[in-house]
Amino acid sequence: PGAQVVQLETVLRHALEAFVQRNVEQAQTTTTADGPVKAWVTRLASEIRDSIQRDPKLVPNGLAILLVTKHIERVAEHATNLAEMAIYTARGEDIRHLAHR
């Protein structure tokens, strides 16, 4: 988990820098950077589910870890949103739903 948290910190820092500096290139690379964090959360949730099924005594700790990882995932999503807003403020281009158009 340590590497993922460091990665998240980097993503958040880059998103903030891109927003403050109106750096579109940096913002564009940050808009997809939450993918690895989401993948990690998905893997971890699966591992916790399997552990809880094997040993129900792990439910309290497993749920606590799941809650924390969901918050970590949410921070990554906020970083992505911030990077998207950096692009919008710099160019006036809303890229949030381009994949859906």
Secondary structure, 3 states (H helix, E strand, C coil): CHHHHHHHHHHHHHHHHHHHHCCHHHHHHHCCCCHHHHHHHHHHHHHHHHHHHHCHHHHHHHHHHHHHHHHHHHHHHHHHHHHHHHHHHHHCCCCCCHHHC
